[in-house]
């Protein structure tokens, strides 16, 4: 019996945020935040006080830092960002 395959995708959000903002990955820490009920939400805070919000909805990423969108799209399509996505 053939079972459907499953693909596991992991993201290095700290590295992604560091690449987008010119900061260090270790300075970003995961935070709790509200659920927008649209996709999956991730919240991060930087040691400098910056706040980041990552939303993934149907494979489309929106990354905002301090309310300003710094990336929109699929990071695997971006040569600078695809290294922060691991597919197994």
MOPAC internal coordinates of N, CA, C and O (Angstrom, degrees):
PM7 1SCF
backbone

  N    0.0000 0     0.00 0     0.00 0    0    0    0
  C    1.4474 1     0.00 0     0.00 0    1    0    0
  C    1.5267 1   108.68 1     0.00 0    2    1    0
  O    1.2310 1   120.40 1   -52.15 1    3    2    1
  N    1.2923 1   116.83 1   127.85 1    3    2    1
  C    1.4645 1   121.46 1   177.84 1    5    3    2
  C    1.5167 1   110.08 1   -84.37 1    6    5    3
  O    1.2310 1   122.00 1   -51.99 1    7    6    5
  N    1.3091 1   113.77 1   128.01 1    7    6    5
  C    1.4583 1   118.94 1   176.61 1    9    7    6
  C    1.5134 1   108.17 1   -98.41 1   10    9    7
  O    1.2310 1   119.99 1   -34.90 1   11   10    9
  N    1.3197 1   117.63 1   145.10 1   11   10    9
  C    1.4672 1   119.46 1   177.27 1   13   11   10
  C    1.5226 1   110.14 1   -63.86 1   14   13   11
  O    1.2310 1   121.40 1   -38.76 1   15   14   13
  N    1.3039 1   114.92 1   141.24 1   15   14   13
  C    1.4631 1   118.76 1   179.19 1   17   15   14
  C    1.5220 1   110.32 1   -76.63 1   18   17   15
  O    1.2310 1   121.84 1   -23.57 1   19   18   17
  N    1.2966 1   114.08 1   156.43 1   19   18   17
  C    1.4609 1   120.75 1   179.32 1   21   19   18
  C    1.5212 1   107.97 1  -126.28 1   22   21   19
  O    1.2310 1   120.41 1   -45.04 1   23   22   21
  N    1.2791 1   116.83 1   134.96 1   23   22   21
  C    1.4587 1   121.21 1   178.92 1   25   23   22
  C    1.5215 1   108.73 1  -110.23 1   26   25   23
  O    1.2310 1   121.34 1   -50.71 1   27   26   25
  N    1.3249 1   115.04 1   129.29 1   27   26   25
  C    1.4547 1   121.03 1   178.54 1   29   27   26
  C    1.5195 1   107.80 1  -103.40 1   30   29   27
  O    1.2310 1   120.80 1   -52.76 1   31   30   29
  N    1.3142 1   116.07 1   127.24 1   31   30   29
  C    1.4559 1   121.65 1   179.12 1   33   31   30
  C    1.5238 1   107.77 1  -119.58 1   34   33   31
  O    1.2310 1   120.91 1   -51.76 1   35   34   33
  N    1.3198 1   115.87 1   128.24 1   35   34   33
  C    1.4577 1   120.20 1   176.09 1   37   35   34
  C    1.5248 1   109.04 1  -118.97 1   38   37   35
  O    1.2310 1   121.35 1   -30.54 1   39   38   37
  N    1.3070 1   115.02 1   149.46 1   39   38   37
  C    1.4535 1   121.38 1  -177.67 1   41   39   38
  C    1.5239 1   110.30 1  -122.82 1   42   41   39
  O    1.2310 1   120.80 1   -39.24 1   43   42   41
  N    1.3002 1   116.07 1   140.76 1   43   42   41
  C    1.4633 1   122.27 1   171.87 1   45   43   42
  C    1.5278 1   106.04 1  -101.08 1   46   45   43
  O    1.2310 1   121.11 1   -96.08 1   47   46   45
  N    1.3364 1   115.47 1    83.92 1   47   46   45
  C    1.4600 1   119.70 1  -177.18 1   49   47   46
  C    1.5239 1   112.08 1   -66.00 1   50   49   47
  O    1.2310 1   120.22 1   145.57 1   51   50   49
  N    1.3313 1   117.19 1   -34.43 1   51   50   49
  C    1.4622 1   119.64 1   178.27 1   53   51   50
  C    1.5306 1   109.96 1   -61.48 1   54   53   51
  O    1.2310 1   120.60 1   133.91 1   55   54   53
  N    1.3282 1   116.45 1   -46.09 1   55   54   53
  C    1.4628 1   120.73 1   178.19 1   57   55   54
  C    1.5134 1   112.48 1   -65.31 1   58   57   55
  O    1.2310 1   120.61 1   139.52 1   59   58   57
  N    1.3116 1   116.43 1   -40.48 1   59   58   57
  C    1.4626 1   121.69 1   178.17 1   61   59   58
  C    1.5253 1   110.72 1   -60.35 1   62   61   59
  O    1.2310 1   120.57 1   132.94 1   63   62   61
  N    1.3306 1   116.51 1   -47.06 1   63   62   61
  C    1.4634 1   120.52 1   179.38 1   65   63   62
  C    1.5246 1   111.07 1   -64.67 1   66   65   63
  O    1.2310 1   120.42 1   140.69 1   67   66   65
  N    1.3254 1   116.80 1   -39.31 1   67   66   65
  C    1.4654 1   120.32 1   178.83 1   69   67   66
  C    1.5291 1   110.43 1   -62.96 1   70   69   67
  O    1.2310 1   120.26 1   136.50 1   71   70   69
  N    1.3319 1   117.11 1   -43.50 1   71   70   69
  C    1.4636 1   120.79 1   179.82 1   73   71   70
  C    1.5297 1   111.93 1   -64.80 1   74   73   71
  O    1.2310 1   120.50 1   142.88 1   75   74   73
  N    1.3151 1   116.65 1   -37.12 1   75   74   73
  C    1.4641 1   120.64 1  -178.37 1   77   75   74
  C    1.5267 1   113.24 1   -76.31 1   78   77   75
  O    1.2310 1   120.41 1   154.50 1   79   78   77
  N    1.3305 1   116.82 1   -25.50 1   79   78   77
  C    1.4641 1   119.71 1  -173.59 1   81   79   78
  C    1.5265 1   114.06 1  -113.97 1   82   81   79
  O    1.2310 1   120.14 1   174.75 1   83   82   81
  N    1.3372 1   117.35 1    -5.25 1   83   82   81
  C    1.4580 1   119.51 1  -178.90 1   85   83   82
  C    1.5196 1   112.66 1    72.13 1   86   85   83
  O    1.2310 1   120.68 1  -150.77 1   87   86   85
  N    1.3316 1   116.30 1    29.23 1   87   86   85
  C    1.4634 1   121.50 1  -179.54 1   89   87   86
  C    1.5275 1   109.21 1  -113.67 1   90   89   87
  O    1.2310 1   120.53 1     4.39 1   91   90   89
  N    1.3297 1   116.60 1  -175.61 1   91   90   89
  C    1.4625 1   121.76 1   177.41 1   93   91   90
  C    1.5249 1   109.67 1   -95.46 1   94   93   91
  O    1.2310 1   120.83 1   -40.63 1   95   94   93
  N    1.3287 1   116.01 1   139.37 1   95   94   93
  C    1.4650 1   121.17 1  -178.08 1   97   95   94
  C    1.5203 1   111.97 1   -60.39 1   98   97   95
  O    1.2310 1   119.94 1   141.78 1   99   98   97
  N    1.3297 1   117.71 1   -38.22 1   99   98   97
  C    1.4651 1   121.21 1  -177.41 1  101   99   98
  C    1.5265 1   112.99 1   -65.67 1  102  101   99
  O    1.2310 1   120.23 1   161.88 1  103  102  101
  N    1.3120 1   117.17 1   -18.12 1  103  102  101
  C    1.4663 1   120.74 1  -178.36 1  105  103  102
  C    1.5304 1   112.34 1   -81.04 1  106  105  103
  O    1.2310 1   119.82 1   168.51 1  107  106  105
  N    1.3369 1   117.94 1   -11.49 1  107  106  105
  C    1.4609 1   121.90 1   179.08 1  109  107  106
  C    1.5201 1   109.78 1   -93.60 1  110  109  107
  O    1.2310 1   120.03 1   -48.63 1  111  110  109
  N    1.3143 1   117.55 1   131.37 1  111  110  109
  C    1.4669 1   123.49 1   179.58 1  113  111  110
  C    1.5239 1   109.68 1  -126.02 1  114  113  111
  O    1.2310 1   121.42 1   -43.84 1  115  114  113
  N    1.3257 1   114.88 1   136.16 1  115  114  113
  C    1.4582 1   121.01 1   178.31 1  117  115  114
  C    1.5300 1   110.06 1   -64.25 1  118  117  115
  O    1.2310 1   120.98 1   -37.93 1  119  118  117
  N    1.3284 1   115.74 1   142.07 1  119  118  117
  C    1.4650 1   122.85 1  -179.27 1  121  119  118
  C    1.5208 1   109.71 1  -131.29 1  122  121  119
  O    1.2310 1   120.67 1   -20.20 1  123  122  121
  N    1.3015 1   116.32 1   159.80 1  123  122  121
  C    1.4594 1   120.93 1   170.88 1  125  123  122
  C    1.5112 1   108.57 1   -81.77 1  126  125  123
  O    1.2310 1   121.10 1   -31.06 1  127  126  125
  N    1.3142 1   115.49 1   148.94 1  127  126  125
  C    1.4564 1   119.92 1   178.04 1  129  127  126
  C    1.5152 1   109.65 1  -157.19 1  130  129  127
  O    1.2310 1   120.46 1    -5.72 1  131  130  129
  N    1.3138 1   116.72 1   174.28 1  131  130  129
  C    1.4644 1   120.19 1  -178.51 1  133  131  130
  C    1.5236 1   111.93 1   -70.48 1  134  133  131
  O    1.2310 1   121.02 1   -24.91 1  135  134  133
  N    1.3071 1   115.66 1   155.09 1  135  134  133
  C    1.4557 1   122.87 1   175.77 1  137  135  134
  C    1.5199 1   108.42 1   -93.50 1  138  137  135
  O    1.2310 1   120.46 1   -60.00 1  139  138  137
  N    1.3285 1   116.72 1   120.00 1  139  138  137
  C    1.4629 1   119.90 1  -179.05 1  141  139  138
  C    1.5193 1   112.51 1   -79.36 1  142  141  139
  O    1.2310 1   120.63 1   169.29 1  143  142  141
  N    1.3476 1   116.40 1   -10.71 1  143  142  141
  C    1.4623 1   122.39 1  -178.15 1  145  143  142
  C    1.5229 1   112.16 1    64.81 1  146  145  143
  O    1.2310 1   120.85 1  -159.32 1  147  146  145
  N    1.3092 1   115.98 1    20.68 1  147  146  145
  C    1.4624 1   121.96 1   177.36 1  149  147  146
  C    1.5256 1   106.71 1  -133.03 1  150  149  147
  O    1.2310 1   120.24 1   -84.69 1  151  150  149
  N    1.3120 1   117.15 1    95.31 1  151  150  149
  C    1.4524 1   120.00 1  -176.80 1  153  151  150
  C    1.5151 1   110.99 1    78.93 1  154  153  151
  O    1.2310 1   121.22 1    26.63 1  155  154  153
  N    1.3336 1   115.27 1  -153.37 1  155  154  153
  C    1.4598 1   121.96 1  -178.94 1  157  155  154
  C    1.5266 1   108.24 1  -115.81 1  158  157  155
  O    1.2310 1   120.52 1   -45.25 1  159  158  157
  N    1.3164 1   116.61 1   134.75 1  159  158  157
  C    1.4635 1   122.12 1  -175.76 1  161  159  158
  C    1.5177 1   111.34 1  -111.96 1  162  161  159
  O    1.2310 1   121.26 1   -40.66 1  163  162  161
  N    1.3312 1   115.20 1   139.34 1  163  162  161
  C    1.4646 1   121.90 1   175.07 1  165  163  162
  C    1.5194 1   107.88 1  -132.41 1  166  165  163
  O    1.2310 1   120.82 1   -40.87 1  167  166  165
  N    1.3180 1   116.05 1   139.13 1  167  166  165
  C    1.4518 1   121.73 1  -179.79 1  169  167  166
  C    1.5174 1   109.33 1  -123.66 1  170  169  167
  O    1.2310 1   120.71 1   -40.99 1  171  170  169
  N    1.3218 1   116.25 1   139.01 1  171  170  169
  C    1.4636 1   122.58 1  -179.69 1  173  171  170
  C    1.5149 1   109.78 1  -136.34 1  174  173  171
  O    1.2310 1   121.16 1   -29.02 1  175  174  173
  N    1.3264 1   115.38 1   150.98 1  175  174  173
  C    1.4619 1   121.58 1   174.70 1  177  175  174
  C    1.5217 1   107.71 1  -125.91 1  178  177  175
  O    1.2310 1   120.98 1   -38.41 1  179  178  177
  N    1.3244 1   115.74 1   141.59 1  179  178  177
  C    1.4619 1   122.66 1   178.81 1  181  179  178
  C    1.5241 1   108.21 1   -99.93 1  182  181  179
  O    1.2310 1   120.75 1   -28.95 1  183  182  181
  N    1.3070 1   116.17 1   151.05 1  183  182  181
  C    1.4712 1   119.85 1  -178.96 1  185  183  182
  C    1.5309 1   112.47 1   -60.84 1  186  185  183
  O    1.2310 1   119.89 1   159.75 1  187  186  185
  N    1.3273 1   117.82 1   -20.25 1  187  186  185
  C    1.4644 1   121.58 1   178.41 1  189  187  186
  C    1.5281 1   112.52 1   -82.02 1  190  189  187
  O    1.2310 1   120.79 1   172.55 1  191  190  189
  N    1.3433 1   116.09 1    -7.45 1  191  190  189
  C    1.4600 1   119.85 1  -178.70 1  193  191  190
  C    1.5195 1   113.79 1   106.60 1  194  193  191
  O    1.2310 1   119.63 1   170.58 1  195  194  193
  N    1.3308 1   118.31 1    -9.42 1  195  194  193
  C    1.4677 1   120.51 1   177.55 1  197  195  194
  C    1.5263 1   109.51 1   -65.39 1  198  197  195
  O    1.2310 1   121.30 1   -30.11 1  199  198  197
  N    1.3252 1   115.11 1   149.89 1  199  198  197
  C    1.4538 1   120.56 1   176.73 1  201  199  198
  C    1.5153 1   108.73 1  -124.93 1  202  201  199
  O    1.2310 1   120.86 1   -42.04 1  203  202  201
  N    1.3376 1   115.95 1   137.96 1  203  202  201
  C    1.4600 1   121.49 1  -179.00 1  205  203  202
  C    1.5172 1   110.04 1  -123.04 1  206  205  203
  O    1.2310 1   121.79 1   -31.25 1  207  206  205
  N    1.3121 1   114.18 1   148.75 1  207  206  205
  C    1.4548 1   122.54 1   178.31 1  209  207  206
  C    1.5220 1   107.05 1  -131.66 1  210  209  207
  O    1.2310 1   120.97 1   -51.63 1  211  210  209
  N    1.3341 1   115.75 1   128.37 1  211  210  209
  C    1.4584 1   121.42 1   177.40 1  213  211  210
  C    1.5142 1   107.63 1  -120.58 1  214  213  211
  O    1.2310 1   120.43 1   -53.40 1  215  214  213
  N    1.3213 1   116.78 1   126.60 1  215  214  213
  C    1.4619 1   122.08 1   176.61 1  217  215  214
  C    1.5216 1   107.42 1  -122.05 1  218  217  215
  O    1.2310 1   121.31 1   -48.72 1  219  218  217
  N    1.3367 1   115.10 1   131.28 1  219  218  217
  C    1.4614 1   120.88 1   175.29 1  221  219  218
  C    1.5115 1   106.97 1  -118.49 1  222  221  219
  O    1.2310 1   120.79 1   -62.49 1  223  222  221
  N    1.3163 1   116.10 1   117.51 1  223  222  221
  C    1.4565 1   121.65 1  -179.25 1  225  223  222
  C    1.5234 1   108.09 1  -131.29 1  226  225  223
  O    1.2310 1   120.57 1   -68.24 1  227  226  225
  N    1.3250 1   116.51 1   111.76 1  227  226  225
  C    1.4601 1   123.78 1   179.90 1  229  227  226
  C    1.5283 1   111.53 1    53.54 1  230  229  227
  O    1.2310 1   120.60 1  -136.71 1  231  230  229
  N    1.3335 1   116.45 1    43.29 1  231  230  229
  C    1.4544 1   121.76 1   177.01 1  233  231  230
  C    1.5117 1   115.24 1    82.74 1  234  233  231
  O    1.2310 1   120.02 1   176.47 1  235  234  233
  N    1.3200 1   117.57 1    -3.53 1  235  234  233
  C    1.4688 1   121.80 1   179.20 1  237  235  234
  C    1.5271 1   108.78 1   -98.88 1  238  237  235
  O    1.2310 1   121.08 1   -54.69 1  239  238  237
  N    1.3227 1   115.55 1   125.31 1  239  238  237
  C    1.4593 1   121.75 1  -179.70 1  241  239  238
  C    1.5229 1   110.35 1   -97.30 1  242  241  239
  O    1.2310 1   120.89 1   -40.43 1  243  242  241
  N    1.3170 1   115.90 1   139.57 1  243  242  241
  C    1.4500 1   122.31 1   167.01 1  245  243  242
  C    1.5200 1   106.25 1  -127.01 1  246  245  243
  O    1.2310 1   121.00 1   -58.94 1  247  246  245
  N    1.3254 1   115.70 1   121.06 1  247  246  245
  C    1.4545 1   121.33 1  -179.24 1  249  247  246
  C    1.5194 1   107.84 1  -117.43 1  250  249  247
  O    1.2310 1   120.82 1   -56.95 1  251  250  249
  N    1.3199 1   116.03 1   123.05 1  251  250  249
  C    1.4635 1   121.68 1   179.60 1  253  251  250
  C    1.5216 1   109.34 1  -122.91 1  254  253  251
  O    1.2310 1   120.87 1   -39.02 1  255  254  253
  N    1.3179 1   115.95 1   140.98 1  255  254  253
  C    1.4589 1   121.91 1   174.87 1  257  255  254
  C    1.5135 1   107.16 1  -124.50 1  258  257  255
  O    1.2310 1   120.93 1   -55.74 1  259  258  257
  N    1.3134 1   115.82 1   124.26 1  259  258  257
  C    1.4669 1   122.46 1  -176.52 1  261  259  258
  C    1.5273 1   111.79 1    49.52 1  262  261  259
  O    1.2310 1   120.93 1  -138.40 1  263  262  261
  N    1.3421 1   115.84 1    41.60 1  263  262  261
  C    1.4559 1   121.78 1   175.78 1  265  263  262
  C    1.5219 1   115.36 1    82.76 1  266  265  263
  O    1.2310 1   119.45 1   175.47 1  267  266  265
  N    1.3175 1   118.65 1    -4.53 1  267  266  265
  C    1.4707 1   122.08 1  -179.84 1  269  267  266
  C    1.5242 1   109.84 1  -104.66 1  270  269  267
  O    1.2310 1   120.00 1   -53.06 1  271  270  269
  N    1.3263 1   117.61 1   126.94 1  271  270  269
  C    1.4512 1   121.45 1   178.80 1  273  271  270
  C    1.5257 1   109.37 1   -68.87 1  274  273  271
  O    1.2310 1   121.16 1   -57.63 1  275  274  273
  N    1.3434 1   115.39 1   122.37 1  275  274  273
  C    1.4689 1   120.49 1   179.86 1  277  275  274
  C    1.5187 1   111.90 1  -107.80 1  278  277  275
  O    1.2310 1   120.25 1   166.36 1  279  278  277
  N    1.3437 1   117.13 1   -13.64 1  279  278  277
  C    1.4601 1   120.91 1   176.30 1  281  279  278
  C    1.5111 1   109.15 1  -158.51 1  282  281  279
  O    1.2310 1   121.41 1   -38.82 1  283  282  281
  N    1.3369 1   114.91 1   141.18 1  283  282  281
  C    1.4490 1   121.45 1   175.57 1  285  283  282
  C    1.5296 1   107.20 1  -145.31 1  286  285  283
  O    1.2310 1   120.58 1   -54.86 1  287  286  285
  N    1.3225 1   116.50 1   125.14 1  287  286  285
  C    1.4562 1   120.18 1  -179.46 1  289  287  286
  C    1.5111 1   111.54 1   139.36 1  290  289  287
  O    1.2310 1   120.93 1    26.65 1  291  290  289
  N    1.3364 1   115.83 1  -153.35 1  291  290  289
  C    1.4530 1   122.73 1   179.74 1  293  291  290
  C    1.5222 1   108.46 1  -109.30 1  294  293  291
  O    1.2310 1   119.47 1   -61.97 1  295  294  293
  N    1.3274 1   118.61 1   118.03 1  295  294  293
  C    1.4664 1   119.55 1  -177.70 1  297  295  294
  C    1.5274 1   113.86 1   -62.53 1  298  297  295
  O    1.2310 1   119.95 1   157.38 1  299  298  297
  N    1.3358 1   117.69 1   -22.62 1  299  298  297
  C    1.4625 1   118.70 1   178.40 1  301  299  298
  C    1.5255 1   111.88 1   -70.72 1  302  301  299
  O    1.2310 1   120.03 1   163.73 1  303  302  301
  N    1.3153 1   117.54 1   -16.27 1  303  302  301
  C    1.4680 1   121.72 1   177.11 1  305  303  302
  C    1.5268 1   112.21 1   -87.36 1  306  305  303
  O    1.2310 1   120.32 1   171.70 1  307  306  305
  N    1.3168 1   116.99 1    -8.30 1  307  306  305
  C    1.4675 1   121.77 1  -177.40 1  309  307  306
  C    1.5272 1   109.55 1  -105.25 1  310  309  307
  O    1.2310 1   119.58 1   -62.16 1  311  310  309
  N    1.3380 1   118.40 1   117.84 1  311  310  309
  C    1.4694 1   120.53 1  -177.68 1  313  311  310
  C    1.5313 1   113.92 1   -55.59 1  314  313  311
  O    1.2310 1   120.28 1   147.57 1  315  314  313
  N    1.3208 1   117.07 1   -32.43 1  315  314  313
  C    1.4733 1   121.54 1  -179.14 1  317  315  314
  C    1.5295 1   112.11 1   -75.40 1  318  317  315
  O    1.2310 1   120.07 1   153.62 1  319  318  317
  N    1.3289 1   117.46 1   -26.38 1  319  318  317
  C    1.4628 1   121.35 1  -172.51 1  321  319  318
  C    1.5232 1   114.93 1  -107.89 1  322  321  319
  O    1.2310 1   119.54 1   161.93 1  323  322  321
  N    1.3181 1   118.48 1   -18.07 1  323  322  321
  C    1.4589 1   119.72 1  -173.87 1  325  323  322
  C    1.5266 1   113.52 1   -63.28 1  326  325  323
  O    1.2310 1   119.88 1   158.70 1  327  326  325
  N    1.3268 1   117.84 1   -21.30 1  327  326  325
  C    1.4642 1   119.93 1   178.94 1  329  327  326
  C    1.5352 1   112.43 1   -70.28 1  330  329  327
  O    1.2310 1   120.15 1   168.38 1  331  330  329
  N    1.3247 1   117.33 1   -11.62 1  331  330  329
  C    1.4628 1   121.00 1   179.66 1  333  331  330
  C    1.5289 1   112.44 1   -93.87 1  334  333  331
  O    1.2310 1   120.86 1  -172.63 1  335  334  333
  N    1.3373 1   115.97 1     7.37 1  335  334  333
  C    1.4619 1   122.09 1   177.60 1  337  335  334
  C    1.5238 1   108.11 1  -120.82 1  338  337  335
  O    1.2310 1   120.68 1   -52.90 1  339  338  337
  N    1.3141 1   116.31 1   127.10 1  339  338  337
  C    1.4604 1   121.40 1  -179.74 1  341  339  338
  C    1.5184 1   108.97 1  -120.11 1  342  341  339
  O    1.2310 1   120.67 1   -56.53 1  343  342  341
  N    1.3155 1   116.33 1   123.47 1  343  342  341
  C    1.4683 1   121.43 1   179.17 1  345  343  342
  C    1.5190 1   108.71 1  -111.08 1  346  345  343
  O    1.2310 1   120.86 1   -48.92 1  347  346  345
  N    1.3240 1   115.96 1   131.08 1  347  346  345
  C    1.4759 1   121.17 1  -179.77 1  349  347  346
  C    1.5067 1   110.18 1  -122.77 1  350  349  347
  O    1.2310 1   120.10 1   180.00 1  351  350  349

